[in-house]
């Protein structure tokens, strides 16, 4: 569910690590990009203790089903 920018950050991070370049800021950016994905934030809320845990899980499940049902936009369909 994470966008291509997350993949690009992951690639940049691994390339920086491979050449021994400082990668702390890229590591932080990669983690933040994943946490910014709505499903990730919802999943973290489900893991929190509390009386509303099931309600948060329902919200997560609904979000995931909506994402699955939504048509995906590709570069080909954008160009067409």
C-alpha positions, 0 to 999 in steps of 0.5 A, a space after each residue: 500500500 505504500 507508494 513508489 516514493 517509499 520504494 525510492 527511499 528504500 532504494 536510496 537508503 540501501 545504496 547509501 548503506 552499501 557505499 558506507 555513506 551516512 544514512 541516518 536521515 534516510 533511515 528516518 525518512 523511510 520509517 516516517 514514510 511508512 508511518 505516514 501510510 494510513 493503513 500503518 497508522 491505523 494498524 498501530 492504533 489497533 495494537 494500542 490497548 484500550 476499550 476501543 481496540 475492536 472499533 479501530 480494527 474495524 476501521 482498519 479492515 474497512 480501509 483495507 477493503 476500500 483500498 482493494 476495491 479502488 481502481 489503481 492508477 498507473 502511469 499508462 492510464 494517466 498517459 492515456 
